[in-house]
Amino acid sequence: MSIEKSGSRFGRRDLLKLSAAAGVAVAGASLVGQKAVLAADEELSLKGKRIAISATGTDHFFDLQAYNAQIEEVKRLGGEPIAVDAGRNDGKLVSQLQTLIAQKPDAIVQILGTLSVIDPWLKKARDAGIPVLTVDVGSTNSINNTTSDNWGIGKDLALQLVSDIGGEGNIVVFNGFYGVTPCAIRYDQLVNVVKYFPKVKILQPELRDVIPNTVQDAFTQITAILNKYPEKGSIKAIWSAWDIPQLGATQALAAAGRTEIRTYGVDGSPEVLQLVADPKSPAGADVAQQPAEIGRTAIRNVAKLLAGQTLPRETYVPALLANKANVGEVTKKLGIG
């Protein structure tokens, strides 16, 4: 089915491109309003407050940026940060949450984490009367979760991918962290889009991205997949819920000379955006989040809560989809070019 416009055929691929562009336009418009929000937050204070910041890990660009921004924002607002990093060790993460609860801070902010691991301890904090806020954690025990709109991110990235491959072909998917809420949402949105394009197939079994050694492991797994599918055109794209597996996949494609395949991911890590900007690189698109702004927003929400304000269930910080055509504009807008 197609739509007639100005005497030309306006087909499904055109609709896909318009949908992806619309997502970028909306996010860009949201960015413009941030200065007004910042001005309204100038009266906030955390003077005399002890704010616990619990990070699952800080080895990834997003995590480190959000973590450091939270520490600095607590200090800027006059509070005392109690910041701890579990180094991607679930046992250490549980232990640090236990320790923080015992210290009875004025609030706890948890950055990421597998829900089944952290949620019992977030509940214990709430039961102890400690306000719990989160970054990228969809927990019922969190008063407020500061995040990107992962439904929009997942949809826009999936539409970009499907548009780029012409609505048909095999795609390889990394799906190793479905227990992490943002990854699950982005994956579900990919599946929701793909089901309307019967010529697009997600190859089975799906790959499992890992931490640590994410780049090296993705490189190895994609190299093996390329050996299994040696014919050009047998794979059209590679998708991951974050962009560190995308980095390893992109490197593997370049090493194998299979640059006809495109890679897609989320976060806006500078090294991946550089690859998207390279016309010879197979990196097709990366949705750039604003981790430092997410971190600062979470701390401002803590200050609002402690001042007696009512918070929404979730606070969304805009993200921008960067593709081959607009990556220069996106990096300039985000100040990470």
C-alpha positions, 0 to 999 in steps of 0.5 A: 500500500502506498500514498499518492503525493504530488504525483509521486509514489510515497511508500513505506520506506518514506514513512520510515524515514519521516518517522525517524526524523520526527523523533529527532525533531521532537528531542531537539525541541525538548533540548531547547527548553532545558535552560528554562528548567535550569533557571527554575531549579536555581533555588534548590538546596541540599545544605546539611543533607547526606545523599547516597549515590550507588553506582552499579559500575562506572566503566562505561561512558554513560555510567561514569558521566552520570555518576560524576555529575551526581557527585558534583551536583550534590556538592553544588547544592550544598550537600554531602555526597556518599558515592560508592561504585560496585565495579559491576560486581552484584555481590559488592552492589548488594553489600554497598546498598546494605552499608548505605542503608545502615548509614541512614542518608537523607536519600539514596540514588541508585544508578542502573542495575539488574532489577532482581538484584537491587530491588529487594534492597531498594525496598529495604531502604524505603522500609527504613524510611529512606527516600529512594530515587533511581537512574534507569531503574524501573522499580516500584520502590523508586519514588522517581526514576530519571531516564531517557524515553526508552520507548521513543529511543527503541522505536526511533532506532528500530525505524532507522534500522529498518529504513536503512536496510530497505525493509528486508533482510536478516539482523543480528541482535545482542540481547544479554541484559534483558533484566536491565529495564532500559535494555528490555524496553529498547529490545521490545520496541525493536521487536514491535517494529520488526513484526510489521515488516515480515521480510526482516528476520532476527537471526536465532539464537540471539547473541549475549553481550557481556560485561566486562570485556564487552568490545572484545567479546562482541568482536569475537561473536560477530567474527564467528557470525560472519564466518557462518554467513559469508555471503554479502547480503546474508546479514543486513544489520547488527543491533544492540541495546547500548553502544559498547557491543556496537563498537566491537561489532563495528570493528569486527565488520571493518576487520572482515571487510563486511562494511555493507552491514550496518550497526546500531546502538544507544548511548552516544559514546564519543568513540561510537559517534566518531564512527557514525560520522565516518562515511566509510564506517559500518556504524549506521546510527547511535542514539545519544543520551545525555548522561551528565544531565540525567545525573544532575536531574536526578539530584535536583529531583532529590532536592525537590523531594526533600523540599516537600515537592511532589515528583512525577513517577519518571523524569525524561531527559531528551536523547537524539538519534545520530545517523550518517546524515545528522551526526555532526549536528547532533554532536554539536548540539550535545556539546560532545563533538 
